[in-house]
Amino acid sequence: MKLAEIQIRDPYVLPVRETGDYWLFGTTDKNCWSGKGTGFDTYRSRNLQDWEGPFPAFRPDPDFWGTTNFWAPEVHAYQGRYYMFATFKAPERYRGTQVLIAGSPEGPYRPWSNAPVTPKNWECLDGTLHVEPDGTPWVIFCQEWVQVHNGGMWAQPLSTDLRQATGRPLFLFSASEAPWGKPHDWVIQPDTGNRFPHYVTDGPFLHRTVTGALLMLWSSFGSLGYAMGLARSESGRIAGPWVQVTDPLWREDGGHGMIFRTFEGQLMLTLHQPNDTPNERPFFFPIHEVGDHLCAEGCMAR
């Protein structure tokens, strides 16, 4: 298969040097917005052009709590095993990020945390793993605009086995702080008539440069639609403070990206385009560190 044949949102690539394989994960249900969730598939390649699959990476047991909106799986190698962070939803349940585990990158994955590791009364999505220099693991996640209007980016410490949160959520920034961001839409409050802008936070991914800078890719809506920007931690730690880069890293109809390094040493950015089901496909672009910045095709990072 070629990338143009793979319908996927929120693409995430895990290189496994020991076998020479790249594993591609993402939101793979044909209609991920409604109806019963099927699970997550994965694809394998040795050259990032020719792909085998799909292989079933996760299929829920009948008693699994999540029933719909199976979104944005990421797979992280950690302490000798593979951990999937993925978003799920169910009627009368808040959306949340669950941790799953497998002994090999392709799975099959099974639930590891007893429940979502994001706050149980929050609408949360797109949790990603980040390990601080002192070894503390954190889940970085979005509190969704459907609950708070102005989507928030948060972090929460995890136990070293990744099975549960161990501290209170730490606020990082709001979607409206990005100079390039625009409201996704406006909503009128029925009881008051007040109008609220909806600002979206999607897809955080942490990247540390060779200079030691801690950067976050994240997505929202800009003047040309779905887009992806950068934030920089002034302290180099997850606590920030976080400063938004003025211009988006990717400005038009593409987002929910991440960065990986090829076996040849090239940094690559992957994202989905267009932001339209069922037409979304994964794309790869070379990306470069320029001091404490990242620059991809079409970017103007400063």
Secondary structure as a PSIPRED ss2 file (coil, helix, strand):
# PSIPRED VFORMAT (PSIPRED V4.0)

   1 M C   1.000  0.000  0.000
   2 K C   1.000  0.000  0.000
   3 L H   0.000  1.000  0.000
   4 A H   0.000  1.000  0.000
   5 E H   0.000  1.000  0.000
   6 I C   1.000  0.000  0.000
   7 Q C   1.000  0.000  0.000
   8 I C   1.000  0.000  0.000
   9 R E   0.000  0.000  1.000
  10 D E   0.000  0.000  1.000
  11 P E   0.000  0.000  1.000
  12 Y E   0.000  0.000  1.000
  13 V E   0.000  0.000  1.000
  14 L E   0.000  0.000  1.000
  15 P E   0.000  0.000  1.000
  16 V E   0.000  0.000  1.000
  17 R C   1.000  0.000  0.000
  18 E C   1.000  0.000  0.000
  19 T C   1.000  0.000  0.000
  20 G C   1.000  0.000  0.000
  21 D E   0.000  0.000  1.000
  22 Y E   0.000  0.000  1.000
  23 W E   0.000  0.000  1.000
  24 L E   0.000  0.000  1.000
  25 F E   0.000  0.000  1.000
  26 G E   0.000  0.000  1.000
  27 T E   0.000  0.000  1.000
  28 T C   1.000  0.000  0.000
  29 D C   1.000  0.000  0.000
  30 K C   1.000  0.000  0.000
  31 N C   1.000  0.000  0.000
  32 C C   1.000  0.000  0.000
  33 W C   1.000  0.000  0.000
  34 S C   1.000  0.000  0.000
  35 G C   1.000  0.000  0.000
  36 K C   1.000  0.000  0.000
  37 G C   1.000  0.000  0.000
  38 T C   1.000  0.000  0.000
  39 G C   1.000  0.000  0.000
  40 F E   0.000  0.000  1.000
  41 D E   0.000  0.000  1.000
  42 T E   0.000  0.000  1.000
  43 Y E   0.000  0.000  1.000
  44 R E   0.000  0.000  1.000
  45 S E   0.000  0.000  1.000
  46 R C   1.000  0.000  0.000
  47 N C   1.000  0.000  0.000
  48 L C   1.000  0.000  0.000
  49 Q C   1.000  0.000  0.000
  50 D C   1.000  0.000  0.000
  51 W E   0.000  0.000  1.000
  52 E E   0.000  0.000  1.000
  53 G E   0.000  0.000  1.000
  54 P E   0.000  0.000  1.000
  55 F E   0.000  0.000  1.000
  56 P E   0.000  0.000  1.000
  57 A E   0.000  0.000  1.000
  58 F E   0.000  0.000  1.000
  59 R C   1.000  0.000  0.000
  60 P C   1.000  0.000  0.000
  61 D C   1.000  0.000  0.000
  62 P C   1.000  0.000  0.000
  63 D C   1.000  0.000  0.000
  64 F C   1.000  0.000  0.000
  65 W C   1.000  0.000  0.000
  66 G C   1.000  0.000  0.000
  67 T C   1.000  0.000  0.000
  68 T E   0.000  0.000  1.000
  69 N E   0.000  0.000  1.000
  70 F E   0.000  0.000  1.000
  71 W E   0.000  0.000  1.000
  72 A E   0.000  0.000  1.000
  73 P E   0.000  0.000  1.000
  74 E E   0.000  0.000  1.000
  75 V E   0.000  0.000  1.000
  76 H E   0.000  0.000  1.000
  77 A E   0.000  0.000  1.000
  78 Y E   0.000  0.000  1.000
  79 Q C   1.000  0.000  0.000
  80 G C   1.000  0.000  0.000
  81 R E   0.000  0.000  1.000
  82 Y E   0.000  0.000  1.000
  83 Y E   0.000  0.000  1.000
  84 M E   0.000  0.000  1.000
  85 F E   0.000  0.000  1.000
  86 A E   0.000  0.000  1.000
  87 T E   0.000  0.000  1.000
  88 F E   0.000  0.000  1.000
  89 K E   0.000  0.000  1.000
  90 A E   0.000  0.000  1.000
  91 P C   1.000  0.000  0.000
  92 E C   1.000  0.000  0.000
  93 R E   0.000  0.000  1.000
  94 Y E   0.000  0.000  1.000
  95 R E   0.000  0.000  1.000
  96 G E   0.000  0.000  1.000
  97 T E   0.000  0.000  1.000
  98 Q E   0.000  0.000  1.000
  99 V E   0.000  0.000  1.000
 100 L E   0.000  0.000  1.000
 101 I E   0.000  0.000  1.000
 102 A E   0.000  0.000  1.000
 103 G C   1.000  0.000  0.000
 104 S C   1.000  0.000  0.000
 105 P C   1.000  0.000  0.000
 106 E C   1.000  0.000  0.000
 107 G C   1.000  0.000  0.000
 108 P C   1.000  0.000  0.000
 109 Y C   1.000  0.000  0.000
 110 R E   0.000  0.000  1.000
 111 P E   0.000  0.000  1.000
 112 W C   1.000  0.000  0.000
 113 S C   1.000  0.000  0.000
 114 N C   1.000  0.000  0.000
 115 A C   1.000  0.000  0.000
 116 P C   1.000  0.000  0.000
 117 V C   1.000  0.000  0.000
 118 T C   1.000  0.000  0.000
 119 P C   1.000  0.000  0.000
 120 K C   1.000  0.000  0.000
 121 N C   1.000  0.000  0.000
 122 W C   1.000  0.000  0.000
 123 E C   1.000  0.000  0.000
 124 C E   0.000  0.000  1.000
 125 L E   0.000  0.000  1.000
 126 D E   0.000  0.000  1.000
 127 G E   0.000  0.000  1.000
 128 T E   0.000  0.000  1.000
 129 L E   0.000  0.000  1.000
 130 H E   0.000  0.000  1.000
 131 V E   0.000  0.000  1.000
 132 E C   1.000  0.000  0.000
 133 P C   1.000  0.000  0.000
 134 D C   1.000  0.000  0.000
 135 G C   1.000  0.000  0.000
 136 T C   1.000  0.000  0.000
 137 P E   0.000  0.000  1.000
 138 W E   0.000  0.000  1.000
 139 V E   0.000  0.000  1.000
 140 I E   0.000  0.000  1.000
 141 F E   0.000  0.000  1.000
 142 C E   0.000  0.000  1.000
 143 Q E   0.000  0.000  1.000
 144 E C   1.000  0.000  0.000
 145 W H   0.000  1.000  0.000
 146 V H   0.000  1.000  0.000
 147 Q H   0.000  1.000  0.000
 148 V H   0.000  1.000  0.000
 149 H C   1.000  0.000  0.000
 150 N E   0.000  0.000  1.000
 151 G C   1.000  0.000  0.000
 152 G E   0.000  0.000  1.000
 153 M E   0.000  0.000  1.000
 154 W E   0.000  0.000  1.000
 155 A E   0.000  0.000  1.000
 156 Q E   0.000  0.000  1.000
 157 P E   0.000  0.000  1.000
 158 L E   0.000  0.000  1.000
 159 S C   1.000  0.000  0.000
 160 T C   1.000  0.000  0.000
 161 D C   1.000  0.000  0.000
 162 L C   1.000  0.000  0.000
 163 R C   1.000  0.000  0.000
 164 Q C   1.000  0.000  0.000
 165 A E   0.000  0.000  1.000
 166 T C   1.000  0.000  0.000
 167 G C   1.000  0.000  0.000
 168 R C   1.000  0.000  0.000
 169 P C   1.000  0.000  0.000
 170 L E   0.000  0.000  1.000
 171 F E   0.000  0.000  1.000
 172 L E   0.000  0.000  1.000
 173 F E   0.000  0.000  1.000
 174 S E   0.000  0.000  1.000
 175 A H   0.000  1.000  0.000
 176 S H   0.000  1.000  0.000
 177 E H   0.000  1.000  0.000
 178 A C   1.000  0.000  0.000
 179 P C   1.000  0.000  0.000
 180 W C   1.000  0.000  0.000
 181 G C   1.000  0.000  0.000
 182 K C   1.000  0.000  0.000
 183 P C   1.000  0.000  0.000
 184 H C   1.000  0.000  0.000
 185 D E   0.000  0.000  1.000
 186 W E   0.000  0.000  1.000
 187 V E   0.000  0.000  1.000
 188 I E   0.000  0.000  1.000
 189 Q C   1.000  0.000  0.000
 190 P C   1.000  0.000  0.000
 191 D C   1.000  0.000  0.000
 192 T C   1.000  0.000  0.000
 193 G C   1.000  0.000  0.000
 194 N C   1.000  0.000  0.000
 195 R E   0.000  0.000  1.000
 196 F E   0.000  0.000  1.000
 197 P E   0.000  0.000  1.000
 198 H E   0.000  0.000  1.000
 199 Y E   0.000  0.000  1.000
 200 V C   1.000  0.000  0.000
 201 T C   1.000  0.000  0.000
 202 D E   0.000  0.000  1.000
 203 G E   0.000  0.000  1.000
 204 P E   0.000  0.000  1.000
 205 F E   0.000  0.000  1.000
 206 L E   0.000  0.000  1.000
 207 H E   0.000  0.000  1.000
 208 R E   0.000  0.000  1.000
 209 T C   1.000  0.000  0.000
 210 V C   1.000  0.000  0.000
 211 T C   1.000  0.000  0.000
 212 G C   1.000  0.000  0.000
 213 A C   1.000  0.000  0.000
 214 L E   0.000  0.000  1.000
 215 L E   0.000  0.000  1.000
 216 M E   0.000  0.000  1.000
 217 L E   0.000  0.000  1.000
 218 W E   0.000  0.000  1.000
 219 S E   0.000  0.000  1.000
 220 S E   0.000  0.000  1.000
 221 F E   0.000  0.000  1.000
 222 G E   0.000  0.000  1.000
 223 S C   1.000  0.000  0.000
 224 L E   0.000  0.000  1.000
 225 G E   0.000  0.000  1.000
 226 Y E   0.000  0.000  1.000
 227 A E   0.000  0.000  1.000
 228 M E   0.000  0.000  1.000
 229 G E   0.000  0.000  1.000
 230 L E   0.000  0.000  1.000
 231 A E   0.000  0.000  1.000
 232 R E   0.000  0.000  1.000
 233 S E   0.000  0.000  1.000
 234 E C   1.000  0.000  0.000
 235 S C   1.000  0.000  0.000
 236 G C   1.000  0.000  0.000
 237 R C   1.000  0.000  0.000
 238 I C   1.000  0.000  0.000
 239 A C   1.000  0.000  0.000
 240 G C   1.000  0.000  0.000
 241 P C   1.000  0.000  0.000
 242 W E   0.000  0.000  1.000
 243 V E   0.000  0.000  1.000
 244 Q E   0.000  0.000  1.000
 245 V C   1.000  0.000  0.000
 246 T C   1.000  0.000  0.000
 247 D C   1.000  0.000  0.000
 248 P C   1.000  0.000  0.000
 249 L C   1.000  0.000  0.000
 250 W E   0.000  0.000  1.000
 251 R C   1.000  0.000  0.000
 252 E E   0.000  0.000  1.000
 253 D C   1.000  0.000  0.000
 254 G C   1.000  0.000  0.000
 255 G E   0.000  0.000  1.000
 256 H E   0.000  0.000  1.000
 257 G E   0.000  0.000  1.000
 258 M E   0.000  0.000  1.000
 259 I E   0.000  0.000  1.000
 260 F E   0.000  0.000  1.000
 261 R E   0.000  0.000  1.000
 262 T C   1.000  0.000  0.000
 263 F C   1.000  0.000  0.000
 264 E C   1.000  0.000  0.000
 265 G C   1.000  0.000  0.000
 266 Q C   1.000  0.000  0.000
 267 L E   0.000  0.000  1.000
 268 M E   0.000  0.000  1.000
 269 L E   0.000  0.000  1.000
 270 T E   0.000  0.000  1.000
 271 L E   0.000  0.000  1.000
 272 H E   0.000  0.000  1.000
 273 Q E   0.000  0.000  1.000
 274 P C   1.000  0.000  0.000
 275 N C   1.000  0.000  0.000
 276 D C   1.000  0.000  0.000
 277 T C   1.000  0.000  0.000
 278 P C   1.000  0.000  0.000
 279 N C   1.000  0.000  0.000
 280 E C   1.000  0.000  0.000
 281 R E   0.000  0.000  1.000
 282 P E   0.000  0.000  1.000
 283 F E   0.000  0.000  1.000
 284 F E   0.000  0.000  1.000
 285 F E   0.000  0.000  1.000
 286 P E   0.000  0.000  1.000
 287 I E   0.000  0.000  1.000
 288 H E   0.000  0.000  1.000
 289 E E   0.000  0.000  1.000
 290 V E   0.000  0.000  1.000
 291 G C   1.000  0.000  0.000
 292 D C   1.000  0.000  0.000
 293 H E   0.000  0.000  1.000
 294 L E   0.000  0.000  1.000
 295 C E   0.000  0.000  1.000
 296 A E   0.000  0.000  1.000
 297 E C   1.000  0.000  0.000
 298 G C   1.000  0.000  0.000
 299 C C   1.000  0.000  0.000
 300 M C   1.000  0.000  0.000
 301 A C   1.000  0.000  0.000
 302 R C   1.000  0.000  0.000
